């Protein structure tokens, strides 16, 4: 099977919608971890279960991104990381 057989089967618009849905589910899993770590608004899962959910949802996002041929640009990530560290005062500008 071709790597993009799923994209061909459902169409590009549907794949973008799938990416949005999976990204939303990743966001919800991350928010649940924040609630768990904060401890003031209890969640029904333990840390390992929440981490497993995050891994699964992240994999779904990456899978959709691959079908949409969205590359990971390490140089963009490095630039963003540097700016983030600068905002936190961890490095000089």
N, CA, C and O atoms as a GROMACS GRO file, in nm:
protein
  372
    1UNK      N    1   0.083  -0.120   0.000
    1UNK     CA    2   0.000   0.000   0.000
    1UNK      C    3   0.087   0.125   0.000
    1UNK      O    4   0.193   0.129   0.062
    2UNK      N    5   0.041   0.224  -0.070
    2UNK     CA    6   0.111   0.352  -0.073
    2UNK      C    7   0.096   0.423   0.060
    2UNK      O    8  -0.006   0.410   0.128
    3UNK      N    9   0.198   0.500   0.095
    3UNK     CA   10   0.194   0.573   0.222
    3UNK      C   11   0.077   0.669   0.228
    3UNK      O   12   0.021   0.691   0.335
    4UNK      N   13   0.039   0.727   0.115
    4UNK     CA   14  -0.070   0.823   0.114
    4UNK      C   15  -0.202   0.764   0.068
    4UNK      O   16  -0.290   0.838   0.023
    5UNK      N   17  -0.216   0.631   0.078
    5UNK     CA   18  -0.341   0.570   0.036
    5UNK      C   19  -0.458   0.619   0.122
    5UNK      O   20  -0.570   0.629   0.072
    6UNK      N   21  -0.434   0.649   0.248
    6UNK     CA   22  -0.540   0.700   0.334
    6UNK      C   23  -0.583   0.839   0.287
    6UNK      O   24  -0.702   0.868   0.277
    7UNK      N   25  -0.485   0.924   0.257
    7UNK     CA   26  -0.516   1.058   0.206
    7UNK      C   27  -0.597   1.047   0.077
    7UNK      O   28  -0.695   1.120   0.058
    8UNK      N   29  -0.556   0.959  -0.010
    8UNK     CA   30  -0.628   0.941  -0.135
    8UNK      C   31  -0.769   0.889  -0.111
    8UNK      O   32  -0.862   0.926  -0.182
    9UNK      N   33  -0.786   0.803  -0.011
    9UNK     CA   34  -0.917   0.744   0.018
    9UNK      C   35  -1.015   0.846   0.076
    9UNK      O   36  -1.134   0.845   0.042
   10UNK      N   37  -0.965   0.933   0.166
   10UNK     CA   38  -1.058   1.026   0.234
   10UNK      C   39  -1.053   1.167   0.179
   10UNK      O   40  -1.147   1.244   0.201
   11UNK      N   41  -0.947   1.202   0.110
   11UNK     CA   42  -0.932   1.337   0.056
   11UNK      C   43  -0.856   1.428   0.149
   11UNK      O   44  -0.850   1.407   0.270
   12UNK      N   45  -0.797   1.532   0.089
   12UNK     CA   46  -0.712   1.623   0.166
   12UNK      C   47  -0.791   1.701   0.271
   12UNK      O   48  -0.744   1.717   0.383
   13UNK      N   49  -0.910   1.749   0.235
   13UNK     CA   50  -0.989   1.826   0.332
   13UNK      C   51  -1.022   1.743   0.455
   13UNK      O   52  -1.012   1.791   0.568
   14UNK      N   53  -1.061   1.618   0.433
   14UNK     CA   54  -1.092   1.531   0.547
   14UNK      C   55  -0.968   1.503   0.632
   14UNK      O   56  -0.977   1.491   0.754
   15UNK      N   57  -0.852   1.494   0.567
   15UNK     CA   58  -0.729   1.470   0.643
   15UNK      C   59  -0.694   1.591   0.729
   15UNK      O   60  -0.649   1.575   0.842
   16UNK      N   61  -0.715   1.713   0.677
   16UNK     CA   62  -0.692   1.833   0.758
   16UNK      C   63  -0.788   1.835   0.877
   16UNK      O   64  -0.750   1.876   0.987
   17UNK      N   65  -0.911   1.792   0.856
   17UNK     CA   66  -1.008   1.786   0.967
   17UNK      C   67  -0.963   1.682   1.069
   17UNK      O   68  -0.975   1.704   1.189
   18UNK      N   69  -0.912   1.569   1.022
   18UNK     CA   70  -0.862   1.465   1.111
   18UNK      C   71  -0.745   1.518   1.194
   18UNK      O   72  -0.736   1.492   1.314
   19UNK      N   73  -0.655   1.592   1.129
   19UNK     CA   74  -0.542   1.651   1.202
   19UNK      C   75  -0.593   1.745   1.311
   19UNK      O   76  -0.544   1.742   1.424
   20UNK      N   77  -0.690   1.828   1.277
   20UNK     CA   78  -0.746   1.921   1.376
   20UNK      C   79  -0.807   1.845   1.493
   20UNK      O   80  -0.789   1.884   1.609
   21UNK      N   81  -0.879   1.738   1.465
   21UNK     CA   82  -0.942   1.658   1.570
   21UNK      C   83  -0.837   1.593   1.659
   21UNK      O   84  -0.848   1.595   1.781
   22UNK      N   85  -0.735   1.535   1.597
   22UNK     CA   86  -0.631   1.469   1.675
   22UNK      C   87  -0.551   1.570   1.758
   22UNK      O   88  -0.513   1.541   1.871
   23UNK      N   89  -0.525   1.687   1.702
   23UNK     CA   90  -0.454   1.792   1.777
   23UNK      C   91  -0.538   1.836   1.897
   23UNK      O   92  -0.484   1.862   2.005
   24UNK      N   93  -0.667   1.843   1.878
   24UNK     CA   94  -0.756   1.879   1.989
   24UNK      C   95  -0.753   1.772   2.099
   24UNK      O   96  -0.751   1.805   2.217
   25UNK      N   97  -0.751   1.647   2.058
   25UNK     CA   98  -0.745   1.539   2.157
   25UNK      C   99  -0.611   1.540   2.231
   25UNK      O  100  -0.606   1.510   2.350
   26UNK      N  101  -0.502   1.574   2.162
   26UNK     CA  102  -0.372   1.588   2.228
   26UNK      C  103  -0.377   1.702   2.328
   26UNK      O  104  -0.326   1.691   2.440
   27UNK      N  105  -0.440   1.812   2.289
   27UNK     CA  106  -0.455   1.926   2.378
   27UNK      C  107  -0.532   1.887   2.504
   27UNK      O  108  -0.494   1.926   2.615
   28UNK      N  109  -0.637   1.812   2.487
   28UNK     CA  110  -0.716   1.768   2.603
   28UNK      C  111  -0.636   1.676   2.694
   28UNK      O  112  -0.645   1.687   2.816
   29UNK      N  113  -0.557   1.587   2.635
   29UNK     CA  114  -0.474   1.497   2.716
   29UNK      C  115  -0.368   1.576   2.793
   29UNK      O  116  -0.340   1.546   2.910
   30UNK      N  117  -0.310   1.677   2.729
   30UNK     CA  118  -0.211   1.761   2.797
   30UNK      C  119  -0.275   1.841   2.910
   30UNK      O  120  -0.217   1.856   3.018
   31UNK      N  121  -0.395   1.890   2.886
   31UNK     CA  122  -0.467   1.964   2.990
   31UNK      C  123  -0.499   1.872   3.109
   31UNK      O  124  -0.493   1.914   3.224
   32UNK      N  125  -0.531   1.747   3.079
   32UNK     CA  126  -0.558   1.651   3.186
   32UNK      C  127  -0.433   1.628   3.269
   32UNK      O  128  -0.441   1.615   3.391
   33UNK      N  129  -0.316   1.621   3.203
   33UNK     CA  130  -0.191   1.605   3.278
   33UNK      C  131  -0.167   1.726   3.367
   33UNK      O  132  -0.125   1.712   3.482
   34UNK      N  133  -0.193   1.844   3.315
   34UNK     CA  134  -0.176   1.966   3.396
   34UNK      C  135  -0.268   1.962   3.518
   34UNK      O  136  -0.227   1.997   3.628
   35UNK      N  137  -0.392   1.919   3.497
   35UNK     CA  138  -0.485   1.906   3.610
   35UNK      C  139  -0.433   1.805   3.711
   35UNK      O  140  -0.439   1.828   3.832
   36UNK      N  141  -0.382   1.693   3.661
   36UNK     CA  142  -0.328   1.590   3.748
   36UNK      C  143  -0.211   1.645   3.830
   36UNK      O  144  -0.206   1.627   3.952
   37UNK      N  145  -0.119   1.713   3.764
   37UNK     CA  146  -0.001   1.766   3.833
   37UNK      C  147  -0.036   1.877   3.930
   37UNK      O  148   0.027   1.891   4.036
   38UNK      N  149  -0.137   1.958   3.895
   38UNK     CA  150  -0.178   2.067   3.984
   38UNK      C  151  -0.248   2.012   4.107
   38UNK      O  152  -0.227   2.063   4.218
   39UNK      N  153  -0.328   1.910   4.090
   39UNK     CA  154  -0.389   1.839   4.202
   39UNK      C  155  -0.514   1.900   4.262
   39UNK      O  156  -0.572   1.841   4.354
   40UNK      N  157  -0.558   2.016   4.215
   40UNK     CA  158  -0.676   2.078   4.276
   40UNK      C  159  -0.807   2.038   4.206
   40UNK      O  160  -0.915   2.062   4.260
   41UNK      N  161  -0.798   1.980   4.090
   41UNK     CA  162  -0.916   1.937   4.016
   41UNK      C  163  -0.893   1.792   3.975
   41UNK      O  164  -0.841   1.766   3.866
   42UNK      N  165  -0.930   1.697   4.060
   42UNK     CA  166  -0.894   1.556   4.041
   42UNK      C  167  -0.938   1.500   3.906
   42UNK      O  168  -1.039   1.540   3.849
   43UNK      N  169  -0.857   1.407   3.856
   43UNK     CA  170  -0.888   1.335   3.733
   43UNK      C  171  -0.902   1.187   3.766
   43UNK      O  172  -0.852   1.140   3.868
   44UNK      N  173  -0.970   1.114   3.680
   44UNK     CA  174  -1.000   0.973   3.706
   44UNK      C  175  -0.884   0.879   3.671
   44UNK      O  176  -0.890   0.760   3.701
   45UNK      N  177  -0.780   0.931   3.607
   45UNK     CA  178  -0.669   0.847   3.564
   45UNK      C  179  -0.544   0.880   3.645
   45UNK      O  180  -0.532   0.988   3.702
   46UNK      N  181  -0.451   0.782   3.648
   46UNK     CA  182  -0.324   0.808   3.713
   46UNK      C  183  -0.225   0.861   3.609
   46UNK      O  184  -0.256   0.867   3.490
   47UNK      N  185  -0.107   0.900   3.654
   47UNK     CA  186  -0.009   0.963   3.566
   47UNK      C  187   0.030   0.874   3.449
   47UNK      O  188   0.042   0.921   3.336
   48UNK      N  189   0.050   0.745   3.474
   48UNK     CA  190   0.088   0.653   3.366
   48UNK      C  191  -0.020   0.645   3.259
   48UNK      O  192   0.011   0.642   3.140
   49UNK      N  193  -0.145   0.640   3.300
   49UNK     CA  194  -0.255   0.635   3.203
   49UNK      C  195  -0.263   0.763   3.121
   49UNK      O  196  -0.286   0.760   3.000
   50UNK      N  197  -0.244   0.875   3.188
   50UNK     CA  198  -0.248   1.003   3.118
   50UNK      C  199  -0.132   1.012   3.019
   50UNK      O  200  -0.151   1.057   2.905
   51UNK      N  201  -0.012   0.970   3.061
   51UNK     CA  202   0.103   0.972   2.971
   51UNK      C  203   0.079   0.881   2.850
   51UNK      O  204   0.116   0.915   2.738
   52UNK      N  205   0.017   0.767   2.872
   52UNK     CA  206  -0.014   0.676   2.761
   52UNK      C  207  -0.112   0.743   2.664
   52UNK      O  208  -0.098   0.729   2.543
   53UNK      N  209  -0.210   0.815   2.718
   53UNK     CA  210  -0.303   0.889   2.632
   53UNK      C  211  -0.231   0.995   2.550
   53UNK      O  212  -0.258   1.012   2.431
   54UNK      N  213  -0.138   1.066   2.613
   54UNK     CA  214  -0.062   1.170   2.543
   54UNK      C  215   0.021   1.108   2.430
   54UNK      O  216   0.025   1.161   2.320
   55UNK      N  217   0.085   0.997   2.458
   55UNK     CA  218   0.166   0.930   2.355
   55UNK      C  219   0.077   0.888   2.238
   55UNK      O  220   0.114   0.908   2.122
   56UNK      N  221  -0.039   0.831   2.267
   56UNK     CA  222  -0.130   0.788   2.161
   56UNK      C  223  -0.179   0.906   2.077
   56UNK      O  224  -0.180   0.900   1.954
   57UNK      N  225  -0.220   1.012   2.144
   57UNK     CA  226  -0.272   1.128   2.070
   57UNK      C  227  -0.162   1.197   1.991
   57UNK      O  228  -0.186   1.245   1.880
   58UNK      N  229  -0.042   1.204   2.046
   58UNK     CA  230   0.071   1.262   1.974
   58UNK      C  231   0.101   1.179   1.849
   58UNK      O  232   0.126   1.234   1.741
   59UNK      N  233   0.097   1.047   1.863
   59UNK     CA  234   0.119   0.959   1.747
   59UNK      C  235   0.013   0.984   1.640
   59UNK      O  236   0.044   0.983   1.521
   60UNK      N  237  -0.111   1.005   1.681
   60UNK     CA  238  -0.218   1.035   1.584
   60UNK      C  239  -0.190   1.165   1.510
   60UNK      O  240  -0.210   1.173   1.389
   61UNK      N  241  -0.143   1.267   1.583
   61UNK     CA  242  -0.110   1.395   1.520
   61UNK      C  243   0.004   1.377   1.420
   61UNK      O  244  -0.005   1.425   1.307
   62UNK      N  245   0.109   1.308   1.461
   62UNK     CA  246   0.223   1.286   1.372
   62UNK      C  247   0.181   1.206   1.249
   62UNK      O  248   0.224   1.235   1.138
   63UNK      N  249   0.098   1.106   1.269
   63UNK     CA  250   0.050   1.024   1.157
   63UNK      C  251  -0.023   1.110   1.054
   63UNK      O  252   0.003   1.100   0.935
   64UNK      N  253  -0.114   1.194   1.101
   64UNK     CA  254  -0.186   1.283   1.009
   64UNK      C  255  -0.090   1.379   0.940
   64UNK      O  256  -0.100   1.401   0.820
   65UNK      N  257   0.004   1.435   1.016
   65UNK     CA  258   0.100   1.529   0.958
   65UNK      C  259   0.184   1.462   0.850
   65UNK      O  260   0.215   1.523   0.748
   66UNK      N  261   0.219   1.338   0.871
   66UNK     CA  262   0.296   1.266   0.770
   66UNK      C  263   0.216   1.246   0.642
   66UNK      O  264   0.268   1.263   0.532
   67UNK      N  265   0.089   1.211   0.657
   67UNK     CA  266   0.004   1.194   0.538
   67UNK      C  267  -0.013   1.326   0.464
   67UNK      O  268  -0.027   1.328   0.342
   68UNK      N  269  -0.011   1.436   0.538
   68UNK     CA  270  -0.022   1.568   0.476
   68UNK      C  271   0.113   1.623   0.431
   68UNK      O  272   0.122   1.734   0.379
   69UNK      N  273   0.216   1.544   0.453
   69UNK     CA  274   0.353   1.581   0.416
   69UNK      C  275   0.393   1.714   0.480
   69UNK      O  276   0.441   1.806   0.413
   70UNK      N  277   0.371   1.723   0.610
   70UNK     CA  278   0.414   1.838   0.689
   70UNK      C  279   0.548   1.799   0.752
   70UNK      O  280   0.551   1.718   0.845
   71UNK      N  281   0.656   1.854   0.702
   71UNK     CA  282   0.787   1.813   0.753
   71UNK      C  283   0.819   1.874   0.889
   71UNK      O  284   0.764   1.977   0.929
   72UNK      N  285   0.909   1.807   0.958
   72UNK     CA  286   0.964   1.863   1.082
   72UNK      C  287   1.091   1.937   1.042
   72UNK      O  288   1.184   1.877   0.989
   73UNK      N  289   1.094   2.066   1.068
   73UNK     CA  290   1.211   2.148   1.035
   73UNK      C  291   1.287   2.176   1.164
   73UNK      O  292   1.246   2.260   1.244
   74UNK      N  293   1.397   2.105   1.183
   74UNK     CA  294   1.476   2.120   1.305
   74UNK      C  295   1.525   2.262   1.323
   74UNK      O  296   1.535   2.310   1.436
   75UNK      N  297   1.557   2.332   1.213
   75UNK     CA  298   1.605   2.470   1.227
   75UNK      C  299   1.495   2.561   1.280
   75UNK      O  300   1.524   2.651   1.359
   76UNK      N  301   1.371   2.541   1.241
   76UNK     CA  302   1.259   2.620   1.294
   76UNK      C  303   1.241   2.590   1.442
   76UNK      O  304   1.218   2.681   1.522
   77UNK      N  305   1.251   2.465   1.477
   77UNK     CA  306   1.238   2.426   1.618
   77UNK      C  307   1.349   2.490   1.700
   77UNK      O  308   1.324   2.539   1.811
   78UNK      N  309   1.471   2.490   1.649
   78UNK     CA  310   1.584   2.552   1.721
   78UNK      C  311   1.562   2.701   1.742
   78UNK      O  312   1.588   2.752   1.851
   79UNK      N  313   1.515   2.770   1.639
   79UNK     CA  314   1.488   2.914   1.650
   79UNK      C  315   1.380   2.939   1.756
   79UNK      O  316   1.394   3.028   1.839
   80UNK      N  317   1.274   2.861   1.751
   80UNK     CA  318   1.166   2.879   1.848
   80UNK      C  319   1.213   2.848   1.990
   80UNK      O  320   1.175   2.916   2.085
   81UNK      N  321   1.295   2.745   2.004
   81UNK     CA  322   1.348   2.710   2.136
   81UNK      C  323   1.436   2.821   2.190
   81UNK      O  324   1.430   2.854   2.309
   82UNK      N  325   1.518   2.879   2.103
   82UNK     CA  326   1.606   2.988   2.145
   82UNK      C  327   1.523   3.108   2.193
   82UNK      O  328   1.553   3.165   2.298
   83UNK      N  329   1.420   3.145   2.118
   83UNK     CA  330   1.334   3.257   2.158
   83UNK      C  331   1.265   3.229   2.292
   83UNK      O  332   1.255   3.317   2.377
   84UNK      N  333   1.220   3.106   2.310
   84UNK     CA  334   1.153   3.067   2.434
   84UNK      C  335   1.251   3.080   2.551
   84UNK      O  336   1.216   3.134   2.656
   85UNK      N  337   1.373   3.030   2.532
   85UNK     CA  338   1.473   3.040   2.637
   85UNK      C  339   1.507   3.185   2.668
   85UNK      O  340   1.531   3.220   2.783
   86UNK      N  341   1.509   3.270   2.563
   86UNK     CA  342   1.536   3.413   2.583
   86UNK      C  343   1.423   3.477   2.665
   86UNK      O  344   1.450   3.554   2.757
   87UNK      N  345   1.300   3.445   2.632
   87UNK     CA  346   1.185   3.501   2.707
   87UNK      C  347   1.192   3.460   2.853
   87UNK      O  348   1.151   3.536   2.941
   88UNK      N  349   1.242   3.340   2.880
   88UNK     CA  350   1.254   3.293   3.017
   88UNK      C  351   1.378   3.345   3.088
   88UNK      O  352   1.398   3.320   3.207
   89UNK      N  353   1.461   3.417   3.014
   89UNK     CA  354   1.583   3.469   3.072
   89UNK      C  355   1.691   3.365   3.093
   89UNK      O  356   1.782   3.386   3.173
   90UNK      N  357   1.682   3.254   3.021
   90UNK     CA  358   1.780   3.147   3.036
   90UNK      C  359   1.906   3.170   2.953
   90UNK      O  360   2.012   3.113   2.983
   91UNK      N  361   1.895   3.253   2.850
   91UNK     CA  362   2.010   3.289   2.767
   91UNK      C  363   2.001   3.437   2.734
   91UNK      O  364   1.892   3.496   2.736
   92UNK      N  365   2.113   3.496   2.704
   92UNK     CA  366   2.114   3.637   2.664
   92UNK      C  367   2.081   3.645   2.516
   92UNK      O  368   2.110   3.554   2.439
   93UNK      N  369   2.020   3.756   2.478
   93UNK     CA  370   1.981   3.777   2.338
   93UNK      C  371   2.096   3.806   2.249
   93UNK      O  372   2.077   3.826   2.129
   0.00000   0.00000   0.00000
